[in-house]
């Protein structure tokens, strides 16, 4: 927008300058020749008057003294004004010439302007000179008295004098236009900045708000009025959104924390009853304990998801091999109980750009989901490596897998597959694991996708931005946990 404003201001200014300066330049160019011709006519008339008496005496046979007087007159004008002066007698032969390289007595009667001047006409204009090889501006006047035409005076200037003056005025107009454009550019820069700066602040605040910073606010400018109203409306909307989201988060946090204590107390009471209950009542008690454990896991999942939503992204280099090494070791015991093997491999030394602690949570959720559905005697494969500008982490199992429709809904909160809902698994998932994974990965600029695994189960593909930082992994091999 700033560039468009600057372009519009400068375009209008350039158009105005062209409209004003081109006619001015053309008018001046036309007036230069007229003004110089008028000046030459005045000078020629003055020289003709002053030459009249010396030419009379020269015709009367006064001799060399009058010729020297005429030459001095021509030389003085050439010295003062710079033009060439030729004074001729009635036959068109020169009696004085400011160009000393030309011999006195040269016949100029063949020149058209001289011929007309000797005929009594005052002529002026421009013509090309074959002798000099240039274009001339000339003025020729007759020198006469009561006795008739005694001679003529001609003043000439190279036409380049006019061209130089015209070129000078065009350069002056161009320089003036450049200065005006420069001033307009600086003023436009200030004006456009005053208009676009509030929009840039608003854009920054909107970006921060979209990224999860609900405290982001735009600075309210003093003007123009439209931008002031827009900034105030944005701030009011952001404040209302912060209030609503804060209330929602507060409710989830309070509810989760308040539920954890009575659930823990209920579980202890039920566990204390196990020794005193048998038969059908023991089965009901076992089911109640399973439901309490299920609710406890649901509350814990909600708390983890809430923290994931509230946490801000602060990526740092993370060695994927170290994370997988530690998390696979942590899940060894659970895998042994399920009679499932964890096969983990890392190609090279991939370093991901992720907020510290997030990759560990991602791996924990994916391993937990995979181990829950993996049949005994199967393996959960964990593969990591660099692919272009990304680090890919693949976790696959040999479980029942998901259809394309189920994979499309798998990241929705509290969503369960049809099989899990039909079985009514007390230890089943609540659709929070993959939601947590996506929240953590996408928050760091990554992506998560689901695909069928080679063994018929489900493969989760996590893509994280690759970090170019050189970080050495811990000096130990990635372990493989197995159970039989």
ROBAKOL-689836 format. One record per residue (C-alpha): residue number from 1; x, y, z. Coordinates in Angstrom, 2 decimals. Layout:
+-----+---------+---------+---------+
!   k !      c1 !      c2 !      c3 !
+-----+---------+---------+---------+
! NUM !       X !       Y !       Z !
...
+-----+---------+---------+---------+
***
This chain:
+-----+---------+---------+---------+
!   k !      c1 !      c2 !      c3 !
+-----+---------+---------+---------+
!   1 !    0.00 !    0.00 !    0.00 !
!   2 !    2.83 !    2.38 !    0.80 !
!   3 !    4.37 !    1.84 !   -2.64 !
!   4 !    1.00 !    2.47 !   -4.29 !
!   5 !    0.54 !    5.73 !   -2.41 !
!   6 !    4.04 !    6.88 !   -3.33 !
!   7 !    3.47 !    5.90 !   -6.95 !
!   8 !    0.17 !    7.79 !   -7.09 !
!   9 !    1.64 !   10.94 !   -5.52 !
!  10 !    4.66 !   10.93 !   -7.81 !
!  11 !    2.55 !   10.12 !  -10.88 !
!  12 !    0.24 !   13.07 !  -10.26 !
!  13 !    3.20 !   15.38 !   -9.62 !
!  14 !    5.01 !   14.20 !  -12.75 !
!  15 !    1.85 !   14.72 !  -14.82 !
!  16 !    1.41 !   18.26 !  -13.49 !
!  17 !    5.08 !   19.05 !  -14.16 !
!  18 !    4.82 !   17.77 !  -17.71 !
!  19 !    1.65 !   19.76 !  -18.34 !
!  20 !    3.31 !   22.91 !  -17.04 !
!  21 !    6.91 !   22.55 !  -18.16 !
!  22 !    6.50 !   21.28 !  -21.72 !
!  23 !    4.39 !   24.27 !  -22.87 !
!  24 !    6.73 !   26.56 !  -20.94 !
!  25 !    9.78 !   25.05 !  -22.60 !
!  26 !    8.24 !   25.19 !  -26.06 !
!  27 !    7.14 !   28.79 !  -25.51 !
!  28 !   10.61 !   29.77 !  -24.36 !
!  29 !   12.26 !   27.95 !  -27.28 !
!  30 !   10.05 !   29.89 !  -29.69 !
!  31 !   10.75 !   33.18 !  -27.97 !
!  32 !   14.53 !   32.73 !  -27.94 !
!  33 !   14.87 !   33.15 !  -31.71 !
!  34 !   12.39 !   36.03 !  -31.78 !
!  35 !   14.13 !   37.83 !  -28.94 !
!  36 !   17.61 !   37.37 !  -30.42 !
!  37 !   16.38 !   38.45 !  -33.87 !
!  38 !   14.81 !   41.55 !  -32.35 !
!  39 !   18.05 !   42.40 !  -30.56 !
!  40 !   20.02 !   41.89 !  -33.76 !
!  41 !   17.62 !   44.12 !  -35.68 !
!  42 !   18.12 !   46.86 !  -33.11 !
!  43 !   21.91 !   46.46 !  -33.26 !
!  44 !   21.89 !   46.36 !  -37.05 !
!  45 !   19.80 !   49.53 !  -37.21 !
!  46 !   22.25 !   51.26 !  -34.87 !
!  47 !   25.22 !   50.12 !  -36.95 !
!  48 !   23.49 !   51.21 !  -40.15 !
!  49 !   22.99 !   54.74 !  -38.82 !
!  50 !   26.57 !   54.96 !  -37.64 !
!  51 !   27.86 !   53.58 !  -40.92 !
!  52 !   25.94 !   56.02 !  -43.10 !
!  53 !   28.32 !   58.98 !  -42.83 !
!  54 !   31.56 !   56.98 !  -43.27 !
!  55 !   30.06 !   55.26 !  -46.33 !
!  56 !   29.07 !   58.67 !  -47.80 !
!  57 !   32.62 !   59.95 !  -47.44 !
!  58 !   34.05 !   56.66 !  -48.71 !
!  59 !   31.92 !   56.99 !  -51.83 !
!  60 !   33.11 !   60.57 !  -52.18 !
!  61 !   36.69 !   59.30 !  -52.22 !
!  62 !   37.63 !   60.11 !  -48.60 !
!  63 !   39.77 !   57.01 !  -48.58 !
!  64 !   41.35 !   54.76 !  -45.98 !
!  65 !   40.45 !   56.76 !  -42.86 !
!  66 !   36.74 !   56.09 !  -43.36 !
!  67 !   37.42 !   52.43 !  -44.05 !
!  68 !   39.35 !   52.15 !  -40.78 !
!  69 !   36.45 !   53.83 !  -38.96 !
!  70 !   34.00 !   51.26 !  -40.35 !
!  71 !   36.34 !   48.38 !  -39.46 !
!  72 !   36.72 !   49.73 !  -35.93 !
!  73 !   32.92 !   49.87 !  -35.67 !
!  74 !   32.62 !   46.23 !  -36.76 !
!  75 !   35.42 !   45.09 !  -34.48 !
!  76 !   33.93 !   46.88 !  -31.48 !
!  77 !   30.55 !   45.23 !  -31.98 !
!  78 !   32.14 !   41.80 !  -32.39 !
!  79 !   34.12 !   42.35 !  -29.21 !
!  80 !   31.07 !   43.50 !  -27.25 !
!  81 !   28.30 !   41.27 !  -28.62 !
!  82 !   30.13 !   38.38 !  -30.26 !
!  83 !   28.32 !   38.47 !  -33.59 !
!  84 !   29.96 !   38.81 !  -36.98 !
!  85 !   29.44 !   42.18 !  -38.68 !
!  86 !   29.93 !   42.79 !  -42.38 !
!  87 !   29.52 !   46.33 !  -43.75 !
!  88 !   29.17 !   46.47 !  -47.56 !
!  89 !   29.05 !   49.20 !  -50.15 !
!  90 !   26.28 !   49.70 !  -52.69 !
!  91 !   27.73 !   46.93 !  -54.89 !
!  92 !   27.79 !   44.35 !  -52.11 !
!  93 !   31.55 !   44.34 !  -51.59 !
!  94 !   32.74 !   44.36 !  -48.00 !
!  95 !   34.37 !   47.48 !  -46.69 !
!  96 !   34.59 !   46.19 !  -43.09 !
!  97 !   34.38 !   42.64 !  -41.65 !
!  98 !   34.79 !   41.63 !  -38.03 !
!  99 !   36.13 !   38.28 !  -39.27 !
! 100 !   39.74 !   39.30 !  -39.95 !
! 101 !   40.43 !   36.04 !  -41.77 !
! 102 !   38.27 !   37.22 !  -44.65 !
! 103 !   39.83 !   39.76 !  -47.03 !
! 104 !   38.18 !   43.17 !  -47.40 !
! 105 !   36.49 !   43.71 !  -50.75 !
! 106 !   34.85 !   40.30 !  -50.91 !
! 107 !   31.64 !   40.22 !  -52.93 !
! 108 !   28.58 !   39.37 !  -50.78 !
! 109 !   25.99 !   40.40 !  -53.32 !
! 110 !   25.25 !   36.74 !  -54.08 !
! 111 !   23.93 !   36.21 !  -50.56 !
! 112 !   20.12 !   36.36 !  -50.64 !
! 113 !   19.81 !   38.54 !  -47.55 !
! 114 !   22.43 !   40.98 !  -48.85 !
! 115 !   20.75 !   41.18 !  -52.23 !
! 116 !   17.42 !   42.02 !  -50.55 !
! 117 !   19.05 !   44.56 !  -48.22 !
! 118 !   20.71 !   46.31 !  -51.14 !
! 119 !   17.27 !   46.46 !  -52.68 !
! 120 !   16.05 !   48.42 !  -49.66 !
! 121 !   14.46 !   45.59 !  -47.61 !
! 122 !   15.08 !   44.74 !  -43.96 !
! 123 !   15.44 !   40.95 !  -43.73 !
! 124 !   16.07 !   38.45 !  -40.94 !
! 125 !   15.90 !   34.69 !  -40.48 !
! 126 !   18.03 !   31.58 !  -40.55 !
! 127 !   19.71 !   29.75 !  -43.40 !
! 128 !   22.44 !   27.20 !  -43.98 !
! 129 !   25.82 !   28.53 !  -45.03 !
! 130 !   27.62 !   26.35 !  -47.55 !
! 131 !   30.80 !   28.39 !  -47.00 !
! 132 !   30.85 !   27.97 !  -43.21 !
! 133 !   29.11 !   24.62 !  -43.17 !
! 134 !   26.69 !   25.64 !  -40.43 !
! 135 !   23.30 !   27.21 !  -39.90 !
! 136 !   23.22 !   31.00 !  -39.43 !
! 137 !   20.86 !   33.46 !  -37.84 !
! 138 !   21.09 !   36.72 !  -39.81 !
! 139 !   19.80 !   40.28 !  -39.92 !
! 140 !   20.54 !   42.52 !  -42.93 !
! 141 !   19.57 !   46.21 !  -43.22 !
! 142 !   20.20 !   48.74 !  -45.99 !
! 143 !   22.35 !   51.82 !  -45.32 !
! 144 !   20.82 !   54.74 !  -47.16 !
! 145 !   20.41 !   58.44 !  -47.30 !
! 146 !   18.53 !   60.97 !  -49.40 !
! 147 !   20.81 !   60.07 !  -52.26 !
! 148 !   19.76 !   56.40 !  -52.26 !
! 149 !   21.15 !   53.06 !  -50.97 !
! 150 !   24.79 !   53.43 !  -50.01 !
! 151 !   25.36 !   49.91 !  -48.78 !
! 152 !   24.18 !   47.30 !  -46.27 !
! 153 !   24.98 !   45.97 !  -42.81 !
! 154 !   24.67 !   42.30 !  -41.98 !
! 155 !   24.98 !   40.71 !  -38.54 !
! 156 !   25.16 !   36.93 !  -38.24 !
! 157 !   25.22 !   34.47 !  -35.36 !
! 158 !   25.66 !   30.68 !  -35.44 !
! 159 !   22.27 !   29.05 !  -34.92 !
! 160 !   23.97 !   26.92 !  -32.26 !
! 161 !   23.71 !   29.94 !  -29.96 !
! 162 !   19.95 !   29.54 !  -30.03 !
! 163 !   20.22 !   25.77 !  -29.60 !
! 164 !   22.48 !   26.24 !  -26.57 !
! 165 !   20.02 !   28.61 !  -24.94 !
! 166 !   17.10 !   26.29 !  -25.64 !
! 167 !   19.06 !   23.32 !  -24.31 !
! 168 !   19.95 !   25.31 !  -21.21 !
! 169 !   16.32 !   26.14 !  -20.46 !
! 170 !   15.25 !   22.51 !  -20.96 !
! 171 !   17.97 !   21.37 !  -18.57 !
! 172 !   16.89 !   24.02 !  -16.09 !
! 173 !   13.27 !   22.91 !  -16.35 !
! 174 !   14.32 !   19.26 !  -15.97 !
! 175 !   16.41 !   20.09 !  -12.89 !
! 176 !   13.52 !   22.05 !  -11.42 !
! 177 !   11.19 !   19.14 !  -12.07 !
! 178 !   13.66 !   16.75 !  -10.46 !
! 179 !   13.91 !   18.94 !   -7.35 !
! 180 !   10.11 !   19.16 !   -7.15 !
! 181 !    9.78 !   15.40 !   -7.54 !
! 182 !   12.37 !   14.88 !   -4.83 !
! 183 !   10.54 !   17.19 !   -2.43 !
! 184 !    7.21 !   15.53 !   -3.27 !
! 185 !    8.80 !   12.11 !   -2.73 !
! 186 !   10.00 !   13.06 !    0.75 !
! 187 !    6.66 !   14.62 !    1.67 !
! 188 !    4.80 !   11.63 !    0.20 !
! 189 !    7.04 !    9.29 !    2.17 !
! 190 !    6.04 !   11.03 !    5.38 !
! 191 !    2.35 !   11.16 !    4.45 !
! 192 !    2.18 !    7.55 !    3.30 !
! 193 !    4.09 !    6.46 !    6.39 !
! 194 !    1.57 !    8.22 !    8.62 !
! 195 !   -1.21 !    6.31 !    6.84 !
! 196 !    0.41 !    2.88 !    6.50 !
! 197 !    2.13 !    2.78 !    9.88 !
! 198 !   -1.16 !    2.26 !   11.75 !
! 199 !   -2.08 !   -0.46 !    9.25 !
! 200 !    1.30 !   -2.14 !    9.79 !
! 201 !    0.76 !   -2.00 !   13.57 !
! 202 !   -2.71 !   -3.45 !   13.08 !
! 203 !   -1.31 !   -6.20 !   10.85 !
! 204 !    1.34 !   -7.06 !   13.45 !
! 205 !   -1.25 !   -7.16 !   16.21 !
! 206 !   -3.59 !   -9.31 !   14.09 !
! 207 !   -0.73 !  -11.72 !   13.34 !
! 208 !    0.16 !  -11.97 !   17.02 !
! 209 !   -3.50 !  -12.52 !   17.91 !
! 210 !   -3.79 !  -15.22 !   15.25 !
! 211 !   -0.64 !  -16.88 !   16.60 !
! 212 !   -2.25 !  -17.19 !   20.03 !
! 213 !   -1.15 !  -14.04 !   21.82 !
! 214 !   -4.54 !  -12.88 !   23.07 !
! 215 !   -2.98 !   -9.89 !   24.83 !
! 216 !   -1.93 !   -8.35 !   21.49 !
! 217 !   -3.37 !   -4.90 !   20.88 !
! 218 !   -2.97 !   -2.36 !   18.09 !
! 219 !   -1.83 !    1.17 !   18.80 !
! 220 !   -4.70 !    3.59 !   18.22 !
! 221 !   -3.50 !    6.33 !   15.83 !
! 222 !   -4.56 !    9.97 !   16.11 !
! 223 !   -5.76 !    9.98 !   12.51 !
! 224 !   -7.20 !    9.48 !   10.03 !
! 225 !  -10.56 !    8.82 !   11.65 !
! 226 !  -11.20 !    5.61 !    9.69 !
! 227 !   -7.97 !    4.02 !   10.95 !
! 228 !   -8.70 !    5.17 !   14.50 !
! 229 !  -12.11 !    3.49 !   14.44 !
! 230 !  -10.60 !    0.36 !   12.88 !
! 231 !   -7.89 !    0.08 !   15.56 !
! 232 !  -10.38 !    0.66 !   18.37 !
! 233 !  -12.73 !   -1.98 !   16.94 !
! 234 !   -9.86 !   -4.47 !   16.64 !
! 235 !   -8.76 !   -3.85 !   20.24 !
! 236 !  -12.33 !   -4.25 !   21.49 !
! 237 !  -12.71 !   -7.51 !   19.58 !
! 238 !   -9.37 !   -8.79 !   20.85 !
! 239 !  -10.25 !   -7.88 !   24.44 !
! 240 !  -13.60 !   -9.66 !   24.15 !
! 241 !  -11.94 !  -12.70 !   22.59 !
! 242 !   -9.31 !  -12.78 !   25.34 !
! 243 !  -12.05 !  -12.62 !   27.93 !
! 244 !  -14.06 !  -15.43 !   26.35 !
! 245 !  -11.09 !  -17.72 !   25.75 !
! 246 !   -9.72 !  -16.98 !   29.21 !
! 247 !  -13.05 !  -17.85 !   30.77 !
! 248 !  -13.20 !  -21.08 !   28.76 !
! 249 !   -9.65 !  -22.05 !   29.65 !
! 250 !  -10.24 !  -21.15 !   33.25 !
! 251 !  -13.35 !  -23.29 !   33.36 !
! 252 !  -11.54 !  -26.29 !   31.83 !
! 253 !   -8.58 !  -25.88 !   34.17 !
! 254 !  -10.73 !  -25.42 !   37.27 !
! 255 !  -13.02 !  -28.27 !   36.34 !
! 256 !  -10.08 !  -30.58 !   35.62 !
! 257 !   -8.27 !  -29.71 !   38.84 !
! 258 !  -11.45 !  -29.96 !   40.87 !
! 259 !  -12.23 !  -33.37 !   39.38 !
! 260 !   -8.81 !  -34.88 !   39.99 !
! 261 !   -9.10 !  -34.75 !   43.80 !
! 262 !  -12.52 !  -36.46 !   44.18 !
! 263 !  -11.57 !  -39.01 !   41.50 !
! 264 !   -8.40 !  -39.89 !   43.38 !
! 265 !  -10.33 !  -40.17 !   46.65 !
! 266 !  -13.00 !  -42.32 !   44.98 !
! 267 !  -10.35 !  -44.62 !   43.55 !
! 268 !   -8.74 !  -45.08 !   46.98 !
! 269 !  -12.12 !  -45.88 !   48.56 !
! 270 !  -12.93 !  -48.42 !   45.87 !
! 271 !   -9.51 !  -50.03 !   46.14 !
! 272 !   -9.99 !  -50.32 !   49.93 !
! 273 !  -13.21 !  -52.25 !   49.29 !
! 274 !  -11.58 !  -54.85 !   47.05 !
! 275 !  -10.59 !  -57.08 !   49.99 !
! 276 !  -14.14 !  -57.12 !   51.43 !
! 277 !  -16.09 !  -57.75 !   48.23 !
! 278 !  -16.39 !  -60.99 !   46.24 !
! 279 !  -18.63 !  -62.61 !   43.66 !
! 280 !  -20.81 !  -60.41 !   41.45 !
! 281 !  -20.11 !  -57.39 !   43.63 !
! 282 !  -16.38 !  -57.81 !   42.97 !
! 283 !  -17.00 !  -57.64 !   39.22 !
! 284 !  -19.04 !  -54.44 !   39.65 !
! 285 !  -16.28 !  -53.01 !   41.82 !
! 286 !  -13.67 !  -53.81 !   39.16 !
! 287 !  -15.80 !  -52.08 !   36.54 !
! 288 !  -16.18 !  -49.02 !   38.78 !
! 289 !  -12.41 !  -48.85 !   39.28 !
! 290 !  -11.92 !  -49.05 !   35.52 !
! 291 !  -14.35 !  -46.17 !   34.97 !
! 292 !  -12.60 !  -44.08 !   37.64 !
! 293 !   -9.25 !  -44.74 !   35.94 !
! 294 !  -10.81 !  -43.85 !   32.61 !
! 295 !  -12.14 !  -40.55 !   33.96 !
! 296 !   -8.75 !  -39.77 !   35.54 !
! 297 !   -7.02 !  -40.26 !   32.21 !
! 298 !   -9.63 !  -38.05 !   30.53 !
! 299 !   -9.00 !  -35.26 !   33.05 !
! 300 !   -5.23 !  -35.62 !   32.60 !
! 301 !   -5.66 !  -35.47 !   28.81 !
! 302 !   -7.73 !  -32.29 !   29.05 !
! 303 !   -5.06 !  -30.67 !   31.21 !
! 304 !   -2.31 !  -31.63 !   28.76 !
! 305 !   -4.35 !  -30.30 !   25.81 !
! 306 !   -5.05 !  -27.05 !   27.64 !
! 307 !   -1.34 !  -26.55 !   28.39 !
! 308 !   -0.51 !  -27.29 !   24.75 !
! 309 !   -2.97 !  -24.63 !   23.59 !
! 310 !   -1.70 !  -22.04 !   26.06 !
! 311 !    2.00 !  -22.64 !   25.55 !
! 312 !    3.88 !  -20.37 !   23.15 !
! 313 !    6.21 !  -21.59 !   20.44 !
! 314 !    9.92 !  -21.05 !   21.10 !
! 315 !   11.73 !  -23.44 !   18.73 !
! 316 !   15.27 !  -24.57 !   19.46 !
! 317 !   17.53 !  -27.26 !   17.96 !
! 318 !   16.48 !  -30.71 !   19.25 !
! 319 !   18.41 !  -33.91 !   18.48 !
! 320 !   15.72 !  -36.40 !   17.47 !
! 321 !   17.89 !  -39.43 !   18.25 !
! 322 !   18.27 !  -38.37 !   21.90 !
! 323 !   14.53 !  -37.87 !   22.30 !
! 324 !   13.64 !  -41.24 !   20.75 !
! 325 !   16.32 !  -42.97 !   22.81 !
! 326 !   14.91 !  -41.64 !   26.07 !
! 327 !   11.22 !  -42.12 !   25.28 !
! 328 !   11.62 !  -45.65 !   23.93 !
! 329 !   13.43 !  -46.62 !   27.13 !
! 330 !   10.58 !  -45.09 !   29.15 !
! 331 !    7.97 !  -47.19 !   27.32 !
! 332 !    9.88 !  -50.49 !   27.56 !
! 333 !    7.94 !  -51.75 !   30.57 !
! 334 !    4.53 !  -50.99 !   29.10 !
! 335 !    5.55 !  -52.64 !   25.80 !
! 336 !    6.67 !  -55.75 !   27.74 !
! 337 !    3.27 !  -55.97 !   29.46 !
! 338 !    1.59 !  -55.85 !   26.04 !
! 339 !    4.06 !  -58.39 !   24.56 !
! 340 !    4.89 !  -55.82 !   21.85 !
! 341 !    8.30 !  -54.90 !   20.48 !
! 342 !    9.43 !  -51.31 !   19.81 !
! 343 !   11.76 !  -51.09 !   16.80 !
! 344 !   13.35 !  -47.66 !   16.53 !
! 345 !   15.85 !  -46.45 !   13.93 !
! 346 !   17.27 !  -43.05 !   13.00 !
! 347 !   18.86 !  -42.24 !    9.64 !
! 348 !   21.79 !  -39.87 !   10.11 !
! 349 !   21.66 !  -37.25 !   12.84 !
! 350 !   18.49 !  -35.23 !   12.23 !
! 351 !   18.09 !  -32.05 !   14.25 !
! 352 !   14.57 !  -30.65 !   14.46 !
! 353 !   13.48 !  -27.12 !   15.27 !
! 354 !   10.96 !  -27.55 !   18.11 !
! 355 !   10.03 !  -26.04 !   21.43 !
! 356 !   11.91 !  -27.95 !   24.15 !
! 357 !    9.72 !  -30.66 !   25.68 !
! 358 !    7.17 !  -30.78 !   22.86 !
! 359 !    8.79 !  -33.56 !   20.85 !
! 360 !    8.89 !  -35.75 !   23.99 !
! 361 !    5.13 !  -35.24 !   24.47 !
! 362 !    4.51 !  -36.03 !   20.82 !
! 363 !    6.47 !  -39.29 !   20.98 !
! 364 !    4.77 !  -40.28 !   24.25 !
! 365 !    1.28 !  -39.80 !   22.81 !
! 366 !    2.11 !  -41.65 !   19.59 !
! 367 !    3.72 !  -44.60 !   21.40 !
! 368 !    0.82 !  -44.77 !   23.85 !
! 369 !   -1.72 !  -44.87 !   21.01 !
! 370 !    0.29 !  -47.43 !   19.01 !
! 371 !    0.86 !  -49.76 !   21.99 !
! 372 !   -2.84 !  -49.66 !   22.94 !
! 373 !   -3.91 !  -51.08 !   19.57 !
! 374 !   -0.88 !  -53.26 !   18.69 !
! 375 !   -1.68 !  -56.98 !   18.96 !
! 376 !    0.60 !  -59.19 !   21.10 !
! 377 !    3.67 !  -60.43 !   19.27 !
! 378 !    3.69 !  -57.47 !   16.84 !
! 379 !    6.06 !  -54.54 !   16.66 !
! 380 !    5.69 !  -50.76 !   16.80 !
! 381 !    8.16 !  -49.16 !   14.42 !
! 382 !    9.61 !  -45.70 !   15.01 !
! 383 !   11.64 !  -44.26 !   12.11 !
! 384 !   13.19 !  -40.78 !   11.90 !
! 385 !   15.30 !  -39.00 !    9.30 !
! 386 !   15.81 !  -35.78 !    7.33 !
! 387 !   13.84 !  -35.18 !    4.14 !
! 388 !   14.85 !  -31.92 !    2.46 !
! 389 !   14.12 !  -29.03 !    4.81 !
! 390 !   12.10 !  -31.23 !    7.12 !
! 391 !   12.65 !  -33.91 !    9.75 !
! 392 !   10.19 !  -36.77 !    9.44 !
! 393 !    9.15 !  -39.00 !   12.32 !
! 394 !    7.06 !  -42.09 !   11.46 !
! 395 !    5.33 !  -44.24 !   14.07 !
! 396 !    3.48 !  -47.28 !   12.72 !
! 397 !    1.69 !  -50.25 !   14.30 !
! 398 !    0.08 !  -53.52 !   13.22 !
! 399 !   -3.31 !  -52.74 !   14.76 !
! 400 !   -6.71 !  -52.60 !   13.06 !
! 401 !   -5.86 !  -49.32 !   11.32 !
! 402 !   -8.36 !  -46.75 !   10.08 !
! 403 !  -10.38 !  -46.19 !    6.96 !
! 404 !   -9.93 !  -43.04 !    4.89 !
! 405 !  -13.06 !  -41.54 !    6.47 !
! 406 !  -11.85 !  -42.36 !    9.98 !
! 407 !   -8.43 !  -40.83 !    9.28 !
! 408 !  -10.17 !  -37.62 !    8.17 !
! 409 !  -11.78 !  -37.29 !   11.64 !
! 410 !   -8.97 !  -38.72 !   13.75 !
! 411 !   -7.62 !  -35.31 !   14.85 !
! 412 !  -11.00 !  -34.17 !   16.17 !
! 413 !  -11.26 !  -34.00 !   19.94 !
! 414 !  -13.04 !  -36.85 !   21.69 !
! 415 !  -13.43 !  -38.70 !   18.39 !
! 416 !  -13.17 !  -42.50 !   18.55 !
! 417 !  -13.14 !  -45.09 !   15.80 !
! 418 !  -16.27 !  -47.14 !   15.24 !
! 419 !  -14.57 !  -50.26 !   16.57 !
! 420 !  -13.60 !  -48.55 !   19.83 !
! 421 !  -17.13 !  -47.26 !   20.31 !
! 422 !  -18.66 !  -50.67 !   19.56 !
! 423 !  -16.29 !  -52.47 !   21.92 !
! 424 !  -16.85 !  -49.91 !   24.68 !
! 425 !  -13.24 !  -50.30 !   25.72 !
! 426 !  -12.81 !  -49.10 !   29.30 !
! 427 !   -9.15 !  -48.49 !   28.62 !
! 428 !   -9.69 !  -47.03 !   25.18 !
! 429 !   -8.64 !  -43.58 !   24.06 !
! 430 !  -10.78 !  -40.45 !   24.14 !
! 431 !   -9.63 !  -38.83 !   20.91 !
! 432 !   -7.26 !  -36.45 !   22.70 !
! 433 !   -3.88 !  -38.02 !   21.88 !
! 434 !   -3.76 !  -37.06 !   18.21 !
! 435 !   -5.35 !  -33.68 !   18.98 !
! 436 !   -2.52 !  -32.98 !   21.42 !
! 437 !    0.07 !  -34.13 !   18.88 !
! 438 !   -1.31 !  -31.85 !   16.17 !
! 439 !   -1.51 !  -28.88 !   18.56 !
! 440 !    2.13 !  -29.31 !   19.58 !
! 441 !    3.53 !  -29.97 !   16.09 !
! 442 !    1.55 !  -27.33 !   14.20 !
! 443 !    2.42 !  -24.77 !   16.88 !
! 444 !    6.09 !  -25.13 !   15.86 !
! 445 !    5.33 !  -24.87 !   12.14 !
! 446 !    5.18 !  -28.60 !   11.43 !
! 447 !    2.51 !  -30.96 !   10.14 !
! 448 !    0.93 !  -34.31 !   11.02 !
! 449 !   -0.63 !  -36.83 !    8.64 !
! 450 !   -2.09 !  -40.33 !    8.88 !
! 451 !   -1.60 !  -43.18 !    6.41 !
! 452 !   -2.01 !  -46.96 !    6.32 !
! 453 !    1.06 !  -48.83 !    7.55 !
! 454 !    2.79 !  -51.65 !    5.68 !
! 455 !    1.46 !  -54.14 !    8.24 !
! 456 !   -2.18 !  -53.06 !    7.81 !
! 457 !   -2.29 !  -50.79 !   10.83 !
! 458 !   -1.87 !  -47.03 !   11.09 !
! 459 !    1.21 !  -44.90 !   10.39 !
! 460 !    1.50 !  -41.41 !   11.84 !
! 461 !    3.84 !  -39.11 !    9.90 !
! 462 !    5.12 !  -36.08 !   11.82 !
! 463 !    7.03 !  -33.41 !    9.84 !
! 464 !    9.06 !  -30.82 !   11.73 !
! 465 !   11.24 !  -28.01 !   10.44 !
! 466 !   14.88 !  -29.03 !   10.13 !
! 467 !   17.44 !  -27.01 !   12.10 !
! 468 !   20.83 !  -26.25 !   10.60 !
! 469 !   22.46 !  -25.94 !   14.02 !
! 470 !   25.24 !  -28.43 !   14.68 !
! 471 !   24.21 !  -30.32 !   17.86 !
! 472 !   26.00 !  -33.55 !   18.82 !
! 473 !   23.78 !  -36.42 !   20.03 !
! 474 !   24.44 !  -38.22 !   23.26 !
! 475 !   27.16 !  -40.84 !   23.00 !
! 476 !   25.02 !  -43.97 !   23.13 !
! 477 !   23.13 !  -46.13 !   20.67 !
! 478 !   19.36 !  -46.00 !   20.24 !
! 479 !   17.94 !  -48.97 !   22.10 !
! 480 !   15.34 !  -51.46 !   20.96 !
! 481 !   12.86 !  -52.73 !   23.54 !
! 482 !   11.22 !  -56.12 !   23.11 !
! 483 !    9.07 !  -58.50 !   25.07 !
! 484 !    8.09 !  -62.05 !   24.48 !
+-----+---------+---------+---------+
***
